[in-house]
Amino acid sequence: MEEQTMKRVMNFYPGPSALPLETLEQAQRELLDWGGTGMSVLEISHRSKEYSAVHQEAIELLRGLYGIPRNFHILLLQGGASLQFAMIPMNLLGEGDAADYIVTGRFSNNAYKTAKTLKEVHLAVSTEAEGKYFRIPKQDEIHIVKGSVYCHLTSNNTIFGTQWREFPDIEGVPIVADMSSDIFSRRIDFSGIGLIYAGAQKNLGPAGVTVVLIRDDLVKRALPSLPDILSYRTLVEKNSLYNTPCCFCVYMMRNMLKWVEKKGGLDFIEAQNKKKAEILYTLIDENSPFFLSRVEKESRSDMNITFNLTDDTLEARFIEDAASEGIIGIKGHRSVGGIRISIYNSHGVEDIERVADFMRRFANKHG
Ligand SMILES: *Cc1c(COP(=O)(O)O)cnc(C)c1O
């Protein structure tokens, strides 16, 4: 039989997205006999000591590497970020309570619309313009209702490629942030935060586990009338083991966090992410208007680099030529068009330099 040679491409899909090769190889090595158990992690009880150790290790690595304060609980749930759109208002808003929503993209609009079907919520600001969102609002555009329980925002807008540089000051109202596409990509200040949630499939691991970081006082606030499976109170009490977690996903996330630790922790990741975004934005600006960034400069995302080719008839060619060099997953979201290069934690600077080199050659040839 002919031996298959492995061909790994550079995968820039917006999510699920590339994982570090080492974490996949570890899973491959351990798949049939995990740690001498004679079983796969896919086959083992979630109450076993082997799985419990991985579950706890993932939580502790996340706390240590991300600097999560002690008054935050760490939950590893299922249902994706989208279930959190519903769980947050269900848990935190009682009779007569209000919350604010900042809408800066498709996902934050989904979060807002979902909350509206359940509770009384208020739009603090939207940056929508002709169905698109190319900027983050200024502090003085945000209008919070008096006595608001929380203010929801999306820290990185995956589809449009915008990102908050830092969290706004919401006058003491706790921020609830959907950080699905920039969690663990840089250090953050937890002081104004009440709750963070993120599907793991962009920066932390595979799809199937959702990280929720929730401040103690908000857990205490959780309404008592909810079914256990939807209650932050129960999920915290049971350490996310109320029911069966996605064991394999948590195991992969643990592998990913160990990989980050070995690489030099969050400081390494943050520096690398900054450098990667800088390489691509510099190249786009130097080759403007051949490449055209529609995002307001101060609102640019370090995670999802979006741009158009001014001659849009070249876009299909661009995607095709990129694919022939092993650069995959860069077609912009259908609602925006253009190109989107998602450069999450797994990508090293070398990958981005290869993309930049391809883009430069393409611009020289067709510009
Ligand atoms: C990908 C993404 C989501 C959707 O997450 P699911 O886990 O599929 O529910 C939500 N919000 C943001 C910002 C995202 O990037």
The ligand as an SDF file (V2000), in Angstrom:
LIG
                    3D

 15 15  0  0  0  0  0  0  0  0999 V2000
  -18.7620   32.3460   16.5790 C   0  0  0  0  0  0  0  0  0  0  0  0
  -19.4480   33.3300   17.4300 C   0  0  0  0  0  0  0  0  0  0  0  0
  -20.6780   33.0680   18.0540 C   0  0  0  0  0  0  0  0  0  0  0  0
  -21.4540   31.7890   17.8250 C   0  0  0  0  0  0  0  0  0  0  0  0
  -21.0590   30.8480   18.6920 O   0  0  0  0  0  0  0  0  0  0  0  0
  -21.7880   29.4200   18.7890 P   0  0  0  0  0  0  0  0  0  0  0  0
  -20.8580   28.7100   19.7100 O   0  0  0  0  0  0  0  0  0  0  0  0
  -21.8520   28.8630   17.4090 O   0  0  0  0  0  0  0  0  0  0  0  0
  -23.1390   29.6360   19.3740 O   0  0  0  0  0  0  0  0  0  0  0  0
  -21.2050   34.0330   18.8800 C   0  0  0  0  0  0  0  0  0  0  0  0
  -20.5910   35.2100   19.0650 N   0  0  0  0  0  0  0  0  0  0  0  0
  -19.4200   35.5090   18.4530 C   0  0  0  0  0  0  0  0  0  0  0  0
  -18.7820   36.8300   18.6960 C   0  0  0  0  0  0  0  0  0  0  0  0
  -18.8230   34.5750   17.6190 C   0  0  0  0  0  0  0  0  0  0  0  0
  -17.6700   34.8640   17.0160 O   0  0  0  0  0  0  0  0  0  0  0  0
  1  2  1  0
  2  3  1  0
  2 14  2  0
  3  4  1  0
  3 10  2  0
  4  5  1  0
  5  6  1  0
  6  7  2  0
  6  8  1  0
  6  9  1  0
 10 11  1  0
 11 12  2  0
 12 13  1  0
 12 14  1  0
 14 15  1  0
M  END
$$$$
